[in-house]
């Protein structure tokens, strides 16, 4: 094996273990000579398979983070929606078939920065009802709006939060998730990246007299229209 992203010195024990597992697997159905021939003739394929297994458990420890603020604000990016022609729904309208909500286009907003919005779940629609009542203004970000990136295994991807809302005393970046998904590696990686972004944004805002940012990770079964927006502050994630 010769891969630049593997530390052969510190990971030697794991490499020996994975290689040993491969040899044991081959010996389970091949003779000794046949196993040797496979190992010799397919060494590159076997090495690639072991490398793939290792990448599934890849993580990186950062010694620190470089922060660069290029501007204090950025313009809203355009939203493009696909929906049935001429069919919009008021955001307070109860959705009878929750499975259809992704294909529905909602309107009637007074505080949303976009006149039309789509939701991935009825949980998101219900949270929008709360935002319309309690926030100063809010919107659902699109790709590239905040440029928050998270690391999951060997993959770095952009994270797009569900909502951003301004209140009297702060700005909330919000993610809603099914309760049983909250502890998943992907959700936690996104939360870590977003909470760190909000901390850096708060530090900059403090230097120019702006409002602090907070990242909220909300369980879906906590979102009811009877609650006030401030009730969700107990779900703040720290950077």
Protein Blocks (a to p, Z undefined) as FASTA:
>chain_A
ZZfkbcfklmmmmmmmmmmmmmmmmmmmpcfklmmmmmmmmmmmmmmmmmmmmmmmgccd
dfbdcdddfbfbdcdddddddddehiacdfklccfblmlmmmpccehiakbcbfbdcdfb
fklmmmmmmmmmmmmbdcdddehklopacdehjbccddddfbdcddfkbccddddddfkl
mmpmklmmmmmmmmmmmmmmmmmmmmnopacdddddddfklpcfkbcfklmmmmpccZZ
